[in-house]
């Protein structure tokens, strides 16, 4: 099974790559192969469990301890691949020249000197833990190295780094560019093979087959829908004019797709454009050469699963982030979801990636441009041929297009406002989906077996979530083949459970008017983790589907996100043509109300968050005695606010300030969480000064990690100003106004003068209450500058403020020298410094919240106690996230310096 992925991707009749091989008995082997495929990279391989565990390293290994190289883990390779050198013929997976750049033996640092079996076992354990330390004995690479799982870059992303020892060097090891086998460079090897390949295949093995070209499939739009939009590809000058309207930003690491609202029927008013609703997997393409990524809507990698599309975007000579749908087309040119979910290789059909939006291009964030302008740029850059295609829009009425879609058997249509902006991660009424038949994503909670049936299973038991509880919606007994059932059962077996996941266990033998005498069936329950899609005719009054049919598994959506889709009346959408109304709708959608997580009675509760079970205990313990606020109240608050607070915590190391017995009990700071948190919690490696022992900060990544911190007694959330992706470059600069014993109105005065100074420098600023005693003023940096630059900028600003308010403010670090004045603290802008995050609770009387403000609210009379656990959720429903610009476009320090001058 270890080599199944490797074998699926290759046809050994047409490639000389090896199939297997037996390893040496006494030593572990490593190899590094230089691979000139669609893009040049190095394949780093370590023998483990009799195969070669493999990583693709785009920039190759380094002997410099300061250099960390991205290494993407790929499928296991057979042991004999360690001696492979030659050409993979065109038309095969990984086509190109392979050169054996280095080889040798290696050993685990932890078990040096032990036998091979012991070392192999230890290395496999390290691999599961996400951190490997080993010593290489190669012809080029020597000494200690580490491979460390990289959080935030995808599930297969690791970092390869050199550790300090006598072999470490700043010299470029890749300059040693000849094969350790043939002594040729990859260019020389390629020429040799090219000259001889017609006479004799490389390695004297199999003769490559002639490549056959599949008949190009056309989309249904190309022949049968009468009229595409007449928009033509625009000139370079026009495109540049559109780009000049967009803000310049760095290449985004992540972007969640914008979602459409389901409506009952088409909309026919002016200003809407119509597209096909493709029946496939939504995918965001991060197109950046060797660093390209293909991500699902729930941020899982599609790089390996849909490797032809991944290869296509990696070869596409642009720098862009695109939104589209991966599909398999049938003989009629229609997208076939069943074929897509069963796709394993080109033998299962031809994949296409239909693009309908462009979010980032050539250094510009396009999300704020009108859709018709984004699509004009997109159309100008989509390749003319191949697997990447432009998804056309059509000039027609909604009713006409919908009727035609129904006749053709399309899943549905999508209507989009031509001037709509792109709102990542939000479900908007500016995009509407209208289905031609009723379909619903559902969670599989079990299956049945009928007496005397020879099938793998007889039906699926499915449901949807409602307020965190799985509600049963019916039995699905049709739509799957025997092969599909066998594959599904492989997924079911690890999830078999003794307990029913539904709120009420369904009676699987209950008669109905359709089946008054049903066959006797036995139910097997499953942990509710798998999602599928079903079609049905209608819903009964109690929410059960009639005549449901299985359409396919959904790997692109998390189970806990599956809720009943309710069609919105078109009448409610009509007024959304008003830009003012659309802005109001968006503000409400970003703060959509959530019910509380924990019930009011049980002291201990276990909840599944982001597929991780978290145990919540001592829920009635009083955390704020003055207001009788409990631990349960605090956890419910963080659950309700999680979507809002998470952007300010995500991928940031955390300093845990724990109050296990509430604000009146003992508290303590915890930085190192090594061995003290569950395996699913992301961690960030660090060393305390003078210590060699590995330590780890906890890193927040999702709602589960936020709630896990809260259940540890972390009343407040204290993140770094930078993320693990750019740890030395903060996303914001902060000025902390510490009032000492001054009247709060004096702090407000200092804040307004600070804004006045920043306004004079044309620098935007955003204010929030600290939730304790003072105010925090944030300036967006977008990780463009270092902590030192941030600190020096803040120093200049507070010096100017102090010059304006010398009687009430101070920039003296030593408390005794401040004379009781307000401290203008700029020293928070340093590595590993933390401040309470926006929307964080604080361990102070009254349960206050660190609340973002409009500058109009920063005026005399404002009090810290204005914003508490009791009113914060309702306030944010009204205001939206006022702090969002802090994570937006960063300022230009260069321009600000000119203003100083």
Helices and strands as residue ranges (DSSP letters): H 4-8, E 28-36, E 40-48, E 51-57, E 68-77, G 79-83, E 86-88, E 96-108, H 116-129, E 131-138, E 142-149, E 157-162, G 173-175, H 186-196, G 202-204, G 220-222, H 236-244, E 247-248, E 259-262, E 272-276, E 281-287, G 289-291, E 293-296, H 307-315, E 320-328, H 337-341, G 346-348, E 351-361, E 364-365, H 371-381, E 388-390, E 393-394, H 398-408, E 412-417, E 427-435, E 438-450, E 459-466, E 469-476, H 482-493, E 496-497, E 521-536, E 538-539, E 545-546, E 549-554, G 559-561, H 570-574, G 575-577, H 579-589, E 605-609, E 612-616, E 622-624, E 629-630, H 631-645, G 646-648, E 652-654, E 656-658, E 668-670, E 682-686, E 695-700, H 703-711, E 718-719, E 732-738, H 744-760, E 766-769, E 775-780, H 787-804, E 809-810, G 815-817, E 822-825, E 835-836, E 852-853, G 855-857, G 864-866, H 872-879, G 884-887, H 893-900
